[in-house]
Amino acid sequence: MMETMPFDTDLLWTVMKEGGPYHAKGFLPKYAQWLEQTGRGHAITELKRRHPAEFGHGRPKG
């Protein structure tokens, strides 16, 4: 598909380099709360490790 595009850069990778899609940012704390309430809180530690800026710790990668 890239061969037929007028761009030399895949727009998906541009978005990923910018930290991911804007509409998906800012919801992790609420999602973590929901995981805890539904008995799946074991995943929260890993989410916080991978995305500290979403939880107000540190700066986003990039």
C-alpha positions as protocol buffer text, in pm:
chain_id: "A"
residue {
  index: 1
  type: MET
  ca { x: 0 y: 0 z: 0 }
}
residue {
  index: 2
  type: MET
  ca { x: 287 y: 241 z: 71 }
}
residue {
  index: 3
  type: GLU
  ca { x: 391 y: 213 z: -292 }
}
residue {
  index: 4
  type: THR
  ca { x: 68 y: 383 z: -399 }
}
residue {
  index: 5
  type: MET
  ca { x: 85 y: 664 z: -141 }
}
residue {
  index: 6
  type: PRO
  ca { x: 210 y: 1012 z: -239 }
}
residue {
  index: 7
  type: PHE
  ca { x: 409 y: 1031 z: 90 }
}
residue {
  index: 8
  type: ASP
  ca { x: 752 y: 885 z: 157 }
}
residue {
  index: 9
  type: THR
  ca { x: 680 y: 837 z: 528 }
}
residue {
  index: 10
  type: ASP
  ca { x: 419 y: 605 z: 677 }
}
residue {
  index: 11
  type: LEU
  ca { x: 184 y: 829 z: 877 }
}
residue {
  index: 12
  type: LEU
  ca { x: 127 y: 552 z: 1135 }
}
residue {
  index: 13
  type: TRP
  ca { x: 492 y: 571 z: 1237 }
}
residue {
  index: 14
  type: THR
  ca { x: 477 y: 950 z: 1257 }
}
residue {
  index: 15
  type: VAL
  ca { x: 193 y: 918 z: 1508 }
}
residue {
  index: 16
  type: MET
  ca { x: 379 y: 649 z: 1704 }
}
residue {
  index: 17
  type: LYS
  ca { x: 692 y: 866 z: 1725 }
}
residue {
  index: 18
  type: GLU
  ca { x: 475 y: 1145 z: 1866 }
}
residue {
  index: 19
  type: GLY
  ca { x: 368 y: 915 z: 2149 }
}
residue {
  index: 20
  type: GLY
  ca { x: 64 y: 747 z: 1999 }
}
residue {
  index: 21
  type: PRO
  ca { x: -279 y: 866 z: 1895 }
}
residue {
  index: 22
  type: TYR
  ca { x: -403 y: 1176 z: 2076 }
}
residue {
  index: 23
  type: HIS
  ca { x: -750 y: 1033 z: 2139 }
}
residue {
  index: 24
  type: ALA
  ca { x: -599 y: 749 z: 2344 }
}
residue {
  index: 25
  type: LYS
  ca { x: -401 y: 971 z: 2583 }
}
residue {
  index: 26
  type: GLY
  ca { x: -507 y: 1066 z: 2932 }
}
residue {
  index: 27
  type: PHE
  ca { x: -734 y: 771 z: 3011 }
}
residue {
  index: 28
  type: LEU
  ca { x: -494 y: 531 z: 3183 }
}
residue {
  index: 29
  type: PRO
  ca { x: -561 y: 641 z: 3544 }
}
residue {
  index: 30
  type: LYS
  ca { x: -935 y: 587 z: 3498 }
}
residue {
  index: 31
  type: TYR
  ca { x: -871 y: 256 z: 3320 }
}
residue {
  index: 32
  type: ALA
  ca { x: -641 y: 146 z: 3604 }
}
residue {
  index: 33
  type: GLN
  ca { x: -916 y: 225 z: 3852 }
}
residue {
  index: 34
  type: TRP
  ca { x: -1159 y: 14 z: 3650 }
}
residue {
  index: 35
  type: LEU
  ca { x: -908 y: -274 z: 3637 }
}
residue {
  index: 36
  type: GLU
  ca { x: -878 y: -261 z: 4016 }
}
residue {
  index: 37
  type: GLN
  ca { x: -1256 y: -260 z: 4062 }
}
residue {
  index: 38
  type: THR
  ca { x: -1299 y: -559 z: 3833 }
}
residue {
  index: 39
  type: GLY
  ca { x: -1035 y: -774 z: 4000 }
}
residue {
  index: 40
  type: ARG
  ca { x: -760 y: -719 z: 3743 }
}
residue {
  index: 41
  type: GLY
  ca { x: -540 y: -480 z: 3935 }
}
residue {
  index: 42
  type: HIS
  ca { x: -234 y: -699 z: 3881 }
}
residue {
  index: 43
  type: ALA
  ca { x: -182 y: -525 z: 3544 }
}
residue {
  index: 44
  type: ILE
  ca { x: -161 y: -175 z: 3693 }
}
residue {
  index: 45
  type: THR
  ca { x: 202 y: -201 z: 3801 }
}
residue {
  index: 46
  type: GLU
  ca { x: 311 y: -278 z: 3446 }
}
residue {
  index: 47
  type: LEU
  ca { x: 97 y: 3 z: 3301 }
}
residue {
  index: 48
  type: LYS
  ca { x: 257 y: 249 z: 3543 }
}
residue {
  index: 49
  type: ARG
  ca { x: 605 y: 122 z: 3453 }
}
residue {
  index: 50
  type: ARG
  ca { x: 544 y: 158 z: 3080 }
}
residue {
  index: 51
  type: HIS
  ca { x: 353 y: 488 z: 3092 }
}
residue {
  index: 52
  type: PRO
  ca { x: 471 y: 693 z: 3393 }
}
residue {
  index: 53
  type: ALA
  ca { x: 372 y: 1027 z: 3236 }
}
residue {
  index: 54
  type: GLU
  ca { x: 11 y: 913 z: 3207 }
}
residue {
  index: 55
  type: PHE
  ca { x: 7 y: 871 z: 3586 }
}
residue {
  index: 56
  type: GLY
  ca { x: 178 y: 1206 z: 3650 }
}
residue {
  index: 57
  type: HIS
  ca { x: 530 y: 1067 z: 3700 }
}
residue {
  index: 58
  type: GLY
  ca { x: 817 y: 1174 z: 3476 }
}
residue {
  index: 59
  type: ARG
  ca { x: 799 y: 1283 z: 3117 }
}
residue {
  index: 60
  type: PRO
  ca { x: 668 y: 1095 z: 2815 }
}
residue {
  index: 61
  type: LYS
  ca { x: 921 y: 920 z: 2595 }
}
residue {
  index: 62
  type: GLY
  ca { x: 1006 y: 1080 z: 2265 }
}
